Amino acid sequence: SALKAWAGKNDSIKAGQDELLKRAKANGLACQGKYTPGSIESLASRSSNLVPTHSY
């Protein structure tokens, strides 16, 4: 999600950093058992990475 926000563009560096901070905060809360799904809005939370036809 941070890479998607940054997209390799100099003018998007701040957006990429902000996205990374959101993911780090969510991860930190999850490690403590304090994360509530949907409580931190990010690019990653807006879409699914599920590939329905993928064989796992």
C-alpha positions as CSV (number, residue, x, y, z in Angstrom):
1,S,0.0,0.0,0.0
2,A,2.9,2.4,0.7
3,L,4.4,1.5,-2.7
4,K,1.1,2.1,-4.4
5,A,0.7,5.5,-2.7
6,W,4.2,6.5,-3.6
7,A,4.1,5.1,-7.2
8,G,7.8,6.0,-7.7
9,K,6.9,9.7,-8.0
10,N,8.9,12.4,-6.1
11,D,5.7,14.4,-5.5
12,S,4.1,11.4,-3.8
13,I,6.9,10.7,-1.2
14,K,4.8,12.1,1.6
15,A,1.8,10.0,0.6
16,G,3.9,6.9,0.6
17,Q,5.4,7.7,4.0
18,D,2.0,8.5,5.5
19,E,0.7,5.1,4.2
20,L,3.6,3.3,5.7
21,L,3.0,4.9,9.1
22,K,-0.6,3.9,9.1
23,R,0.4,0.2,8.3
24,A,3.0,0.3,11.1
25,K,0.5,1.7,13.6
26,A,-2.0,-1.0,12.7
27,N,0.7,-3.7,13.0
28,G,1.8,-2.3,16.4
29,L,-1.7,-2.4,17.7
30,A,-2.3,-5.9,16.3
31,C,0.9,-7.1,18.1
32,Q,-0.6,-5.9,21.4
33,G,-4.1,-7.3,20.7
34,K,-5.5,-3.8,20.5
35,Y,-6.3,-3.5,16.7
36,T,-9.9,-3.1,15.7
37,P,-10.5,-4.0,12.0
38,G,-11.3,-0.9,10.0
39,S,-10.1,1.5,12.7
40,I,-7.2,2.7,10.5
41,E,-8.1,3.8,7.0
42,S,-5.5,3.0,4.4
43,L,-5.2,2.1,0.8
44,A,-4.8,-1.5,1.7
45,S,-8.0,-1.5,3.7
46,R,-10.0,-0.3,0.7
47,S,-9.4,-3.3,-1.5
48,S,-8.9,-7.0,-1.3
49,N,-5.9,-9.0,-2.5
50,L,-8.0,-12.1,-2.9
51,V,-7.6,-13.8,-6.3
52,P,-10.7,-16.0,-6.6
53,T,-9.2,-18.3,-9.3
54,H,-5.8,-18.7,-7.5
55,S,-5.0,-22.2,-6.3
56,Y,-3.5,-22.1,-2.8
